[in-house]
Amino acid sequence: EIRQSESLEEAKQALDNFILTWTSKYSNQMRKLGKLSNLFTFYEFPPSIRASIYSTNLIEAFNKKLKKRIRQKEQFPNEDALQRFVTTQILEYNDKFEERAHRGFRGSKDTLDSMLI
């Protein structure tokens, strides 16, 4: 409910309801959750890209591919070799997807540029 809310106020109300529901069972965790200052940061961005911001799907997919390639390599002579290998994988990933824009980002480019300048 929190991340699917139309506005920041609705999301805060949904969080308050969630905290009220679970405080009796998980009081310490709910107190900590209520104090998080950056929980709603994604509401500062255009609605078309919010799902990409709070989702970890891209990161998880990349990590899965990276682990698979590391397992194929089997062993590295030292830490520097591993670091070079991981860096190379990251650079190849960036080159492959450089021209692509994740869902919603292409249409929000002007808004994002104005926010980040």
Secondary structure, 3 states (H helix, E strand, C coil): CCCCCCCHHHHHHHHHHHHHHHCCCCHHHHHHHHHCCCCCHHHHCCHHHHHHHHCCHHHHHHHHHHHHHHHHHCCCCCHHHHHHHHHHHHHHHHHHHCCCCCCCCHHHHHHHHHHHC
